[in-house]
């Protein structure tokens, strides 16, 4: 629980600082690239993290602001938890290493389901307008 409190505090601090958010996005993107391509579970985790990253990027760019600050803080919490090297289950442990990361990400994705659906619709509209 102490680790979660520390990450929650760091997420709040990060969410209030564009530079820290950008740094977290960069670290998360690099860590995503290192996930094994042959695992369905890791592919699902990767997919969920990619949407969260796009949501924060669109928010930072001022392109999409249709979700509350509390949603941004939850997303940043998920990303900070993902990039924090000392998890409850360290990432280097084969088959189990990303279990806690995935649990946190999937829980937050479930909680933000409505925001994510709205964001997907917005992304589709942006693609249609670009064509």
Order of alpha helices (4+ residues) and beta strands (2+ residues): alpha-alpha-alpha-alpha-alpha-alpha
